[in-house]
Amino acid sequence: MTDMNRPSPAAIAIVDVDWSLAPANARWWAVDEDGRAHWYCTPDIAHMSSFWFSDQIPAPTFGFAGDWRTSLIERLK
């Protein structure tokens, strides 16, 4: 039985993310289903609130051409 929601190994693409272009608090880079890439920043608690939030900042795609579900890359510490 195959899981239709899982990308095949052939759909996984390698991308070289240039972290020097990222905001200082960017923790992840990913491409969404619509083909747009974003930096995802370290989550924080909003001032005077009781919920988490995380900035989503437009980013270059760096030529990513694979399945968007495999694009999440965490910044090395």
C-alpha positions as MATLAB code, in Angstrom:
seq = 'MTDMNRPSPAAIAIVDVDWSLAPANARWWAVDEDGRAHWYCTPDIAHMSSFWFSDQIPAPTFGFAGDWRTSLIERLK';
ca = [
       0.000    0.000    0.000;
       1.415    3.405   -0.992;
       0.842    6.660    0.832;
      -0.222    9.155   -1.849;
       0.613   12.067    0.471;
       4.256   11.108    0.782;
       6.649   12.295   -1.913;
       8.612    9.632   -3.705;
      12.399    9.620   -3.203;
      12.743   10.977   -6.750;
      10.693   14.045   -5.739;
      13.200   15.065   -3.073;
      15.535   17.774   -4.354;
      18.729   19.153   -2.875;
      18.972   22.920   -2.480;
      21.863   25.048   -1.239;
      20.260   27.692    0.988;
      22.405   30.824    1.376;
      21.856   31.580    5.048;
      23.863   34.810    4.748;
      20.729   36.240    3.063;
      18.453   35.203    5.932;
      17.263   37.433    8.764;
      19.208   36.864   11.987;
      16.271   35.102   13.667;
      15.412   32.850   10.691;
      15.458   29.239   11.812;
      13.978   27.458    8.774;
      13.671   27.922    5.013;
      10.958   26.240    2.961;
       8.967   26.420   -0.268;
       5.183   26.360    0.002;
       2.831   24.507   -2.342;
       2.387   27.697   -4.394;
       6.134   27.732   -5.201;
       7.005   30.724   -3.011;
       9.852   30.399   -0.517;
       9.949   31.867    2.962;
      12.231   32.220    5.928;
      10.473   30.982    9.051;
      11.703   32.707   12.180;
      12.114   31.447   15.714;
       8.708   31.458   17.420;
       7.994   33.878   20.233;
       5.081   34.790   22.467;
       3.320   37.947   21.294;
       3.463   40.851   23.755;
       0.303   41.086   25.889;
      -1.023   37.794   24.490;
      -1.193   34.117   25.287;
      -0.240   32.585   21.937;
       2.845   31.761   19.879;
       3.651   33.483   16.615;
       6.376   33.135   14.045;
       7.382   35.524   11.270;
       7.169   34.271    7.693;
       9.435   36.415    5.494;
       9.666   36.083    1.681;
      12.903   34.361    0.604;
      14.645   33.353   -2.625;
      13.802   29.889   -3.959;
      17.485   29.131   -4.632;
      16.339   27.177   -7.683;
      14.381   24.599   -5.680;
      12.438   22.394   -8.093;
      11.424   19.434   -5.935;
       8.310   18.515   -4.010;
       7.440   21.380   -1.646;
       6.725   18.878    1.164;
      10.435   17.989    1.274;
      11.766   21.549    1.218;
      11.912   22.395    4.951;
      15.539   23.038    5.925;
      16.638   23.986    9.428;
      19.472   26.443    9.922;
      22.562   24.866   11.459;
      23.568   26.313   14.812;
];
